[in-house]
Amino acid sequence: MLNAFAAVVGQKAQGCWLGYGSVLFLEFGELHPLEHQTHPRGEWSLSSARILWRIEQDDSVLGGSEDDRPTMEAAIEYINGNTLVAGELLEASGDSVLTFSGRVVLKTFVLSSAEDSRWHLTLADGSHVSLGTARSGMGTVS
Amino acid sequence: MTTGDAATIRDLSRPIWGTQVWQVRLNVQHIFQDRGVLEGMDGLWLDFREFRPKRELGEGHRSVASLYINLRNCGARLEQHGVPVVMSGDPSARVLGEVQRLVGIRLVDVEVKPPGGETLLRFDSALVLSCFPAVSREGDSWVLNTDLGDVLKLGPGPRMTYISGRR
């Protein structure tokens, strides 16, 4: 297991949103409006491209990345307002499990060997970290 | 899906444990647009058979079941020794080349994890096919049709469906 999510564990998720298709944007910390952007950006922002995801609570599946858009958006609302309690990134596959307060769990599944099929963490100073897999390690800061 | 449902699916899948994949079928969809051609996979089938001993009439192999994995509702990844080999989002040429590893391989067992229904098919040679359902309400993630007429489905959504072929 990698402690890839250490920067955001303990932070409250708010303003999380669904991008194009099923791309998930998780915003943490204080929200800041961005010029020419519809959605404000958190102090930390996690986004995913080309990964499947599913949001669960207890024995229920609230929504997944192959659901229709209203169902996906409703599921993401369950994350908003909750604190990230723990995050696990499986080194070999790049799959992850993010556990939030309120018994909400986000599970992801890497779908492609492509380099962009993983989490990207945007830090408060605007730099980016790719939360890598065994293909590329922990990624690089740009 | 509850823990009990997952255990039930595991039990109902036992008829294919120990049987051999004799055929793999993969649907590749080509989409022609004004900007070019896209391609993607929408379905994977594993056909299982078992060997009938000499003392039985009709010595040879007997078809047992067919497993359909709906790649529109769930992702699939083939791993060996815990290392990803190929994934359903990879280019189809790569997938076509790698899924052939499953032909002739014996299925060891099936595990389903609640509540989402992640399904692990464990084969000989340390091969594992993982299925990750990404739907909550509608659609099937996989369907197992046995030659006895039984139908076992992960669907709709994370729910299980079983229809017995015995009348």
Interface residues (C-beta under 8 A of the other chain):
Chain A: R50 L52 W53 R54 E56 D58 D59 S60 V61 L62 G63 G64 S65 E66 D67 T71 A75 A92 S93 K107 F109 V110 L111 S112 S113 A114 S117 A134
Chain B: M1 T2 R72 N73 C74 G75 R77 E79 G82 V83 P84 V86 M87 S88 G89 D90 R94 P114 P115 G116 E118 S130 F132 P133 A134 V135 S136 R137 G139 G157 P158
